C-alpha cells in the first residue's frame, strides 16, 4: 500500500510555482516547503496542467467541520442550515462517515452527562 502525506494546499502549490519561476532548484523548493522532491515535482507539474484538484482537501475540511459540530452537540438539520447544505445529503454523508443516529445519540448523551 502506498503511503500518502498531507495534501498540497492551493497556496502551497502557488508558492512552489513562484519559487520555480524565480529560478530556485527543485531541491531548494522542496526543502522550503518540507516536501519530498519527486512528489513536489509531479504535483506541481500536474497543477500547472490543471490536473490537481483541491476537492479532496475541501472534503477533508468539511468532514472535520461536521465532526466538530456533532461533538458540539448540534443536530444535522442545524448544521445543514448554518452551512447552507441540503439536510438529506448531509444526513447521508454523516451515515457514510459512521455518524449514524445511534452514534450521534451516544455523543449527545455523553455531552449531557459531561455538562
Secondary structure, DSSP 8 states (H G I E B T S, - for coil): ---------HHHHHHHHHHHHTT--HHHHHHHHT--HHHHHHHHHHHHTT---SHHHHHHHHHHHHHHHHHTT--HHHHHHHHT--HHHHHHHHHHTT--HHHHHHHHHHHHHH-
